Amino acid sequence: MKKVIVYTQPSCPPCEVVKKFLAHHNISFTEKDVTIDLEARNTLVGELNSTSTPTVTVDHHVVPGFDLKKLEELLEL
């Protein structure tokens, strides 16, 4: 099973769509709210080189922003 992490923040409609998309496809994921989780925020900006939410990691692949087609490809849906 692939390891999926979704970096989110409140009041982010695309974040909600991505989470619903993953749930619809029965994909387990970990959600990290970058507004309250300083470590997640530092990872998002520093290691993942992203400043937008949602940013999704699928194993070692990073999908910044709202890109359901890329997620479908990485998750082999």
Secondary structure as UniProt FT lines:
FT   STRAND          4..8
FT   HELIX           13..24
FT   TURN            25..26
FT   STRAND          30..33
FT   TURN            34..36
FT   HELIX           38..42
FT   HELIX           43..47
FT   STRAND          55..58
FT   TURN            59..60
FT   STRAND          61..64
FT   HELIX           68..74
FT   TURN            75..76
//
